């Protein structure tokens, strides 16, 4: 069964991993985030517990 021979599949996996790590990933990481972080404090809401009828 040729699927059990790791020789060609290991080379394909290695080339794919190197392509992603050295070419594609830096291009993706160079994009600027469309939602920049803000210095605004998070809002907290005052909630009341639900009055369960069976307790």
C-alpha positions, 0 to 999 in steps of 0.5 A: 500500500503506497499510503504507508510509505512516508518518503513522498508525504514527508517531503510534501509536508515539509515543503508546505510547512516551510512555505507557510512559515517563511512566505505566507505567515509574514504577509498575513501578520503584516496587515494592520488590525482593523479594530485598534484597541481603545483606552476606554474602560469596559462598562459593567452592568448592574444585573439582578438575579432571576427569581426561580419559582421552585427555590 
